[in-house]
Amino acid sequence: MHVTVRVYSVLREVFGASSASIRIEEHATLADLIAELSMNYGEAFKEKTGRILTDALSTRFNLFLNGKKVELPRDWRLQLGDEDELVILQPVGGG
């Protein structure tokens, strides 16, 4: 199965692109996908930000699976399907 991951801001720099097609096993969960992202991009993310990718995704980013917001850690066990799309956005701050 393949899941498309679309990223913005600092993650775009870490991924080297605005999206990536990630191959995952059938019956994979959101936790499995995040583990795969961490394996592929975790070191680059840590070098760039000083943070651990899995922790940052849970606390500093908004995640949308097929257009619906997901909450970590509540949704770790969400089942993924072939051709799903995960969008990862960093909230804009300031005032």
C-alpha positions in Angstrom: 0.0 0.0 0.0 1.0 3.6 -0.5 0.1 6.7 1.5 0.8 10.2 0.3 2.2 12.5 2.9 2.0 16.2 2.2 4.1 18.6 4.3 4.7 22.3 4.7 7.1 24.7 6.5 10.1 23.0 8.2 9.0 19.5 7.2 9.2 20.5 3.5 12.8 21.3 4.1 13.4 18.1 6.0 11.6 15.9 3.3 13.3 17.8 0.5 9.9 18.0 -1.2 6.3 19.0 -0.5 5.1 15.4 -0.6 6.3 11.8 -0.3 4.7 8.5 -1.3 5.3 6.1 1.6 5.0 2.4 1.2 3.4 0.7 4.2 2.2 -2.8 4.9 -1.5 -3.8 4.5 -3.5 -3.2 7.7 -1.0 -0.5 8.8 -2.1 2.1 11.3 -1.3 5.8 11.7 1.4 4.8 14.3 3.0 2.5 11.7 3.1 5.4 9.2 4.6 7.8 11.8 7.2 5.2 12.7 8.1 4.9 9.0 8.4 8.7 8.7 10.6 8.8 11.8 12.8 6.1 10.3 13.2 8.0 7.0 13.2 11.6 8.2 13.8 11.6 12.0 17.5 12.3 11.9 17.2 15.2 9.5 14.3 16.6 11.5 16.4 16.4 14.7 19.3 18.1 13.0 17.1 20.9 11.7 15.0 21.5 14.8 16.6 19.8 17.8 13.4 17.9 18.3 12.3 14.3 18.0 9.9 13.9 15.0 7.3 11.6 16.7 7.1 13.9 19.7 6.8 17.0 17.5 4.0 15.5 15.4 2.0 14.8 18.6 2.5 18.3 20.1 3.5 20.9 17.4 1.7 20.0 14.2 -1.8 19.5 13.0 -2.4 16.2 11.1 -5.3 15.6 8.6 -6.0 12.1 7.2 -8.1 12.3 4.1 -9.2 15.8 5.1 -10.3 14.9 8.7 -8.2 16.1 11.6 -6.6 13.4 13.7 -5.3 13.8 17.2 -2.2 12.1 18.6 -2.0 10.0 20.6 -5.7 9.3 20.5 -5.7 8.2 16.9 -2.5 6.2 16.8 -4.5 3.0 16.0 -6.4 4.5 13.1 -6.3 2.0 10.2 -4.9 3.3 6.9 -6.0 2.4 3.4 -4.2 2.4 0.1 -4.0 5.8 -1.5 -4.8 7.6 1.8 -3.4 11.1 2.2 -1.9 12.5 5.4 -1.3 16.3 5.5 0.9 17.7 8.2 0.7 21.4 8.9 2.5 23.5 11.5 0.1 26.0 13.1 0.8 29.6 12.4 1.6 31.6 15.6 2.1 35.2 16.4 0.0 38.1 17.0 
